[in-house]
């Protein structure tokens, strides 16, 4: 299963608070046709895996994407353009 750090969950919650147009929307991770990932505002679908911050769903991914990202970590990376989400492999324990 994808690991979402506390910093990433807070960043997603902040993005939702700034961009949500409907109360039940979450940020949904979707795979781009040309490869890579994108984040969109959407509603949770029945088979989605959700990730919460403070008891509120902030991120949803479908089962297939969850399986693909099972060995990945979603975190926040600081850059010259501000904080950005970063997807990287889990470190071996």
LOVEX-96529 format. One record per residue (C-alpha): y, x, z. Coordinates in Angstrom, 3 decimals, decimal comma, m for minus. Example, Ala and Ser with C-alpha at 12.3 -4.5 7.8 and 13.67 -1.06 7.14 Angstrom:
<atoms>
+----------+----------+----------+
:        y :        x :        z :
+----------+----------+----------+
:   m4,500 :   12,300 :    7,800 :
:   m1,060 :   13,670 :    7,140 :
+----------+----------+----------+
</atoms>
This chain:
<atoms>
+----------+----------+----------+
:        y :        x :        z :
+----------+----------+----------+
:    0,000 :    0,000 :    0,000 :
:    3,539 :    1,145 :   m0,743 :
:    5,304 :    2,587 :    2,290 :
:    8,918 :    1,480 :    2,758 :
:   10,879 :    3,606 :    5,208 :
:   13,240 :    2,088 :    7,759 :
:   16,195 :    3,597 :    5,851 :
:   15,000 :    2,048 :    2,582 :
:   14,509 :   m1,351 :    4,218 :
:   18,054 :   m1,229 :    5,614 :
:   19,422 :   m0,170 :    2,206 :
:   17,592 :   m3,092 :    0,550 :
:   18,956 :   m5,500 :    3,176 :
:   22,488 :   m4,198 :    2,551 :
:   22,027 :   m4,651 :   m1,227 :
:   20,776 :   m8,195 :   m0,671 :
:   23,695 :   m9,053 :    1,594 :
:   26,123 :   m7,848 :   m1,095 :
:   24,447 :   m9,406 :   m4,156 :
:   22,352 :  m12,429 :   m3,197 :
:   23,436 :  m15,724 :   m4,759 :
:   20,682 :  m17,862 :   m3,162 :
:   19,458 :  m17,793 :    0,442 :
:   15,776 :  m17,218 :   m0,426 :
:   16,290 :  m14,352 :   m2,872 :
:   14,789 :  m10,933 :   m2,291 :
:   14,884 :   m7,721 :   m4,243 :
:   11,883 :   m7,565 :   m6,536 :
:   10,482 :   m4,326 :   m7,920 :
:    9,366 :   m4,701 :  m11,534 :
:    7,951 :   m2,244 :  m14,017 :
:   10,112 :   m1,510 :  m17,058 :
:    8,464 :   m1,725 :  m20,480 :
:    9,577 :    1,826 :  m21,293 :
:    8,233 :    3,095 :  m17,960 :
:    9,777 :    3,476 :  m14,569 :
:   10,903 :    0,785 :  m12,172 :
:   13,757 :   m1,655 :  m11,843 :
:   15,053 :   m3,837 :   m9,028 :
:   16,075 :   m7,447 :   m9,662 :
:   17,109 :  m10,408 :   m7,525 :
:   14,317 :  m12,989 :   m7,489 :
:   12,316 :  m15,347 :   m5,321 :
:    9,032 :  m14,386 :   m3,676 :
:    5,968 :  m15,374 :   m5,687 :
:    2,721 :  m16,633 :   m4,035 :
:    0,698 :  m13,406 :   m4,429 :
:    3,542 :  m10,999 :   m3,629 :
:    3,454 :   m8,353 :   m0,944 :
:    6,747 :   m8,502 :    0,956 :
:    8,504 :   m5,957 :    3,123 :
:   10,793 :   m7,113 :    5,919 :
:   13,865 :   m5,877 :    7,741 :
:   14,822 :   m7,620 :   10,983 :
:   12,349 :  m10,447 :   10,270 :
:   13,735 :  m11,140 :    6,795 :
:   11,899 :  m10,377 :    3,545 :
:   13,990 :   m7,866 :    1,596 :
:   11,528 :   m6,529 :   m1,019 :
:    8,741 :   m8,186 :   m2,987 :
:    6,209 :   m6,623 :   m5,321 :
:    3,249 :   m8,229 :   m7,012 :
:   m0,316 :   m7,194 :   m6,175 :
:   m0,781 :   m5,047 :   m9,288 :
:    2,377 :   m3,054 :   m8,609 :
:    1,435 :   m2,742 :   m4,943 :
:   m1,910 :   m1,264 :   m6,035 :
:   m0,171 :    1,140 :   m8,457 :
:    2,232 :    2,303 :   m5,755 :
:   m0,319 :    2,541 :   m2,939 :
:    0,224 :    6,286 :   m2,533 :
:    4,032 :    6,171 :   m2,819 :
:    6,944 :    6,055 :   m0,381 :
:   10,200 :    4,207 :   m1,021 :
:   13,024 :    5,974 :    0,803 :
:   16,771 :    6,552 :    0,541 :
:   18,180 :    9,691 :   m1,019 :
:   21,785 :   10,725 :   m0,584 :
:   23,571 :   11,676 :   m3,807 :
:   27,107 :   12,331 :   m4,962 :
:   27,211 :    8,693 :   m6,120 :
:   26,130 :    7,343 :   m2,714 :
:   22,760 :    6,377 :   m1,306 :
:   20,006 :    5,655 :   m3,821 :
:   16,442 :    4,487 :   m3,476 :
:   13,845 :    7,123 :   m4,218 :
:   10,127 :    6,710 :   m4,947 :
:    7,941 :    9,715 :   m4,193 :
:    4,280 :   10,477 :   m3,427 :
:    3,104 :   10,262 :    0,178 :
:    2,720 :   13,610 :    1,868 :
:   m0,858 :   14,469 :    2,862 :
:   m1,483 :   14,078 :    6,583 :
+----------+----------+----------+
</atoms>
